[in-house]
Amino acid sequence: MKAHPTAIVHPNAKLACSVTVGPYSLIGENVELGEDCEVMSHCVLEGNARIGRRNRIFPYAAIGFAPQDLKYRGEPTRVEIGDDNTIREFITINRATEEGDRITQIGNHNLLMAYVHIAHNCHLGSHIIMANGASLAGHVEIQDHASVGAFCGIHQFCRIGAYSFLGSYSVVNQDILPYSKTSAPRPLSVLGANRLGLERRGLSADDMKDLERAFRLLSRSKLNTTQALEAIEAAALKSDHVRALVEFIRTSERGVVK
């Protein structure tokens, strides 16, 4: 393990031999860092934090600190971060509260840009992009391959669906549909399927055709949500992605943006 002389690494911290720690960084007692992680200068990693392999943590990131929740009383909760994530400058990732599963969790291959905030008990999948200044309240779920624009604010307990694209400056207080492109005008509105992003992810032409038909029924018809779901099912669309979209809506507890 290569640590700059000005770095402070607690003797009980568990760091792989290939980890590097930059100047003036602080690694706490209960932190674990996997192989080939790079912690740059002025980072602070604290609390029960387990961080996987090949993560790059840029200057002034703060990971594993107590949640910003007045109910928190020092319970032994944790943060878990997977592999191959890029965590840019001034990011804050809080450990969980006792409520729920007691974990703030981030998957693999995510790009978290500068000033992103991830609050307690959030669950992020993999291959997610969060642009500068995007902020998550507690208990938010972001599914795989979603993109969250700069300076978005996500209300607690909301879900951001897989493969969705959320435009910059959006304020979200309901679930964002998977596969959708949703933007910031008030009221927040779905603009249709996230066609460019889905094509980049390799969805077939047939999948795209079925998804676009489903979105027309959801957001451009005069049907309410229940009627639109019935119409989608009656159309017997074959794509598994349409079935995932329908299931996402049926399991929503906060309602979905249409």
C-alpha positions in Angstrom: 0.0 0.0 0.0 1.4 3.3 -1.1 0.4 6.3 1.2 1.8 9.8 1.0 3.6 10.7 4.2 0.9 13.3 5.1 -2.0 10.8 4.7 -3.4 9.3 7.9 -4.5 5.7 7.7 -5.9 4.0 10.8 -3.9 0.9 11.6 -7.1 -1.2 11.7 -8.3 -0.1 8.2 -8.1 -2.9 5.6 -6.4 -1.7 2.4 -5.2 -4.0 -0.3 -1.4 -3.8 -1.1 -2.1 -2.1 -4.5 -4.1 0.8 -3.0 -2.6 4.3 -3.3 -3.5 7.2 -0.9 -2.7 10.8 -1.7 -1.6 13.7 0.4 -3.6 14.8 3.4 -6.3 12.1 3.0 -7.8 10.3 6.0 -8.8 6.7 6.1 -10.8 5.6 9.1 -10.7 2.5 11.3 -13.6 0.6 9.7 -12.8 1.3 6.0 -12.0 -1.5 3.5 -10.4 -0.7 0.1 -10.0 -3.3 -2.5 -7.2 -3.9 -5.1 -6.0 -1.0 -7.2 -8.1 1.7 -5.7 -6.8 5.2 -5.9 -7.6 7.7 -3.2 -6.4 11.2 -4.3 -5.5 14.1 -2.0 -7.7 15.5 0.8 -10.3 12.7 0.7 -11.9 11.5 4.0 -13.3 7.9 4.2 -15.0 7.1 7.5 -17.6 4.9 9.2 -18.3 1.3 8.1 -17.4 1.7 4.5 -16.5 -1.2 2.2 -15.2 -0.2 -1.2 -14.4 -2.7 -3.9 -11.7 -2.8 -6.6 -10.3 -0.2 -9.1 -12.3 2.7 -7.8 -10.9 6.2 -8.3 -11.8 8.7 -5.6 -10.9 12.3 -6.5 -9.9 15.1 -4.1 -12.2 16.3 -1.3 -14.7 13.4 -1.5 -16.3 12.5 1.8 -17.6 8.9 2.1 -19.1 7.0 5.0 -20.1 9.9 7.3 -23.2 9.8 9.5 -26.5 10.5 7.6 -28.0 14.0 7.7 -31.1 12.7 9.5 -32.1 14.0 12.9 -33.4 10.5 13.9 -29.9 9.0 13.6 -28.3 8.0 16.9 -25.1 6.4 15.9 -26.4 3.0 14.9 -23.8 0.7 13.2 -24.9 1.2 9.6 -22.7 1.1 6.5 -21.8 2.1 2.9 -20.9 -0.5 0.3 -19.4 0.5 -3.1 -18.7 -2.0 -5.8 -15.9 -2.0 -8.5 -14.6 0.4 -11.2 -16.5 3.5 -10.0 -15.3 7.0 -10.7 -16.1 9.3 -7.7 -15.2 12.9 -8.6 -14.4 16.0 -6.5 -16.5 17.1 -3.5 -18.8 14.1 -3.6 -20.6 13.2 -0.4 -21.9 9.6 0.2 -23.6 9.1 3.6 -23.9 5.8 5.4 -27.5 4.6 6.1 -29.9 5.1 9.0 -31.4 2.2 11.0 -34.6 2.4 9.0 -34.8 -0.1 6.2 -31.8 -2.3 5.3 -29.2 -0.2 7.1 -27.0 0.2 4.0 -26.2 2.8 1.4 -25.2 0.8 -1.7 -23.5 1.7 -5.0 -22.9 -0.9 -7.7 -20.2 -1.1 -10.4 -18.9 1.1 -13.3 -20.7 4.3 -12.3 -19.6 7.8 -13.0 -20.5 10.2 -10.2 -19.4 13.7 -11.3 -18.4 16.6 -9.0 -20.6 17.7 -6.1 -23.0 14.8 -6.3 -24.7 14.0 -3.0 -25.9 10.5 -2.2 -27.9 10.4 1.0 -28.6 7.6 3.5 -30.1 4.3 2.4 -29.9 5.1 -1.3 -29.4 2.1 -3.7 -27.6 2.7 -7.0 -27.2 0.0 -9.6 -24.5 -0.2 -12.2 -23.4 1.8 -15.3 -25.1 5.0 -14.0 -24.1 8.5 -14.8 -24.9 11.3 -12.3 -23.8 14.7 -13.6 -22.5 17.6 -11.5 -24.5 18.7 -8.5 -27.2 16.0 -8.8 -28.6 15.3 -5.3 -30.4 12.3 -3.9 -32.5 12.4 -0.7 -32.7 9.3 1.5 -34.0 5.9 0.3 -33.8 6.7 -3.5 -33.3 3.9 -5.9 -31.5 4.4 -9.3 -31.6 1.4 -11.6 -28.9 0.2 -14.0 -27.9 2.4 -17.0 -29.8 5.5 -15.9 -28.5 9.0 -16.5 -29.3 11.9 -14.1 -28.6 15.4 -15.4 -26.8 18.2 -13.6 -28.4 19.8 -10.5 -31.4 17.4 -10.4 -33.0 17.0 -7.0 -34.6 13.7 -6.2 -37.2 13.4 -3.4 -36.8 10.6 -0.9 -38.2 7.2 -1.7 -38.4 7.9 -5.5 -37.2 5.4 -8.1 -35.3 6.3 -11.3 -36.0 3.5 -13.8 -33.4 1.6 -15.8 -32.1 3.1 -19.0 -33.9 6.4 -18.3 -32.5 9.9 -19.0 -33.4 12.7 -16.7 -32.8 16.2 -17.9 -30.8 18.8 -16.0 -32.4 20.9 -13.3 -35.3 18.5 -12.9 -37.0 18.4 -9.5 -38.4 14.8 -9.0 -41.0 13.8 -6.5 -42.4 10.8 -8.3 -40.9 7.7 -10.0 -39.2 8.2 -13.3 -40.2 5.6 -15.9 -37.6 3.1 -17.2 -36.5 3.7 -20.8 -37.9 7.2 -20.7 -36.5 10.6 -21.6 -37.9 13.0 -19.0 -37.2 16.7 -18.8 -37.4 19.7 -16.5 -40.3 21.9 -17.7 -43.0 22.4 -15.2 -44.8 20.2 -14.7 -42.2 17.5 -15.1 -43.2 15.5 -18.2 -42.1 12.5 -20.2 -41.0 13.3 -23.7 -41.1 9.7 -24.9 -38.7 6.8 -25.0 -35.0 7.5 -24.5 -34.3 6.5 -28.1 -30.7 7.6 -28.5 -29.6 6.1 -25.1 -31.4 2.8 -25.7 -29.9 2.5 -29.2 -26.5 3.0 -27.6 -27.2 0.2 -25.1 -28.0 -2.2 -28.0 -31.8 -2.6 -27.8 -33.2 -4.1 -31.0 -35.4 -2.3 -33.5 -38.3 -4.4 -32.4 -37.8 -3.5 -28.8 -37.7 0.2 -29.7 -40.9 -0.1 -31.7 -42.7 -1.8 -28.9 -41.4 0.7 -26.3 -42.4 3.7 -28.4 -45.9 2.3 -28.8 -46.1 1.8 -25.1 -45.0 5.4 -24.4 -47.5 6.8 -26.8 -50.3 5.0 -24.9 -48.9 6.2 -21.6 -48.1 9.8 -22.3 -49.9 11.0 -25.5 -53.3 9.2 -25.3 -56.2 10.5 -23.3 -56.1 7.3 -21.2 -55.5 7.4 -17.5 -52.7 5.2 -16.2 -54.9 2.2 -15.5 -56.5 2.3 -18.9 -53.1 2.8 -20.6 -51.7 -0.3 -18.9 -54.7 -2.3 -20.0 -54.2 -1.0 -23.5 -50.5 -1.9 -23.5 -51.3 -5.5 -22.3 -54.1 -5.8 -24.9 -51.7 -4.9 -27.6 -49.7 -8.0 -26.8 -46.3 -6.3 -27.2 -43.6 -8.9 -27.2 -40.6 -7.0 -25.7 -39.4 -8.0 -22.3 -38.6 -4.3 -21.8 -42.3 -3.4 -22.2 -43.1 -5.9 -19.5 -40.4 -4.4 -17.3 -42.0 -1.0 -17.9 -45.5 -2.2 -16.9 -44.2 -3.9 -13.8 -42.3 -0.7 -12.8 -45.6 1.3 -13.0 -47.6 -1.3 -11.1 -45.2 -1.5 -8.2 -44.8 2.3 -7.9 -45.8 3.7 -4.5 -45.4 7.4 -5.3 -46.9 7.4 -8.8 -45.0 7.9 -12.0 -44.2 11.0 -14.1 -46.2 10.9 -17.3 
